[in-house]
């Protein structure tokens, strides 16, 4: 294996395993996580408005359905009292209740959609930070292992040079 | 020679002349990979992470955020009551009924009371949930 400054040097099985696993971590990040992350974040941004509108639509549909049934009952029950004060008051109460339910439902829907969106932002942020750091850490670990190898090779090199110099010095002295 | 070290790649063959050239340095594959990965993470951060961070910070620190949500709740109430008012008119027209002045005044009073109650409820809900969202961003949900 060639490292930063290395000549060939031996790598222990454990070092090799760490290096390989670190490289896999980095490859995993670039090849798999990065596209998934990007997709998740893009989806979240694109769907923001849609999700809010969908939830609001569900609120409206629910209230309208309930109100429609109530109106039918009201109409059949007030057949003989059309135009009476009681009928007017009943109709006003019915529509006011529907308006209150809608307003309350829409406000809660907005709040829930916003909370979900913010939670999604936090998840996205956590993902990008965590996986990025993991990949970088993996790459650094692989680099450290190779640098250790390089250091070992350089030390062996220096040792052999020192030995040769000593022999030459000894020969010159003789 | 364009590399700091020559092809044998050891400290023994270190080339001090490299320091006096303007050639771009050539790194070993490991360092090059690390550089590329760091650049990739940086560009990823610039494109996705920092805009998300900005959005979160804006949600958490924008002093207008709560008031905006309260106003939005107010709009919800206005829209809902306007819609129901129109429906009420259609219903009355369908029945061929026109309220007398007293009846109309009574209905308006009844609606105003309901609307006031609805506004208070919706605005409180909006204020509370917006504050919870801001706190949730700062301390985690």
Interface residues (C-beta under 8 A of the other chain):
Chain A: X2 X3 X4 X5 X6 X7 X26 X29 X30 X34 X37 X38 X41 X67 X71 X75 X82 X83 X85 X87 X88 X89 X91 X92 X93 X95 X96 X97 X98 X99 X100 X102 X103 X104 X106 X107 X108 X110 X111 X114 X115 X118 X119 X121 X122 X124 X125 X128 X129 X132 X135 X136 X139 X140 X142 X143 X146 X153 X154 X157 X158 X161
Chain B: X5 X8 X9 X10 X11 X12 X28 X29 X30 X31 X33 X34 X37 X38 X40 X41 X44 X45 X48 X49 X52 X53 X55 X56 X59 X69 X72 X73 X76 X77 X79 X80 X81 X83 X84 X85 X87 X88 X91 X92 X95 X96 X97 X99 X102 X103 X106 X107 X110 X111 X114 X115 X117 X118 X119 X121 X122 X125 X126 X129 X130 X132 X133 X136 X137 X140 X141
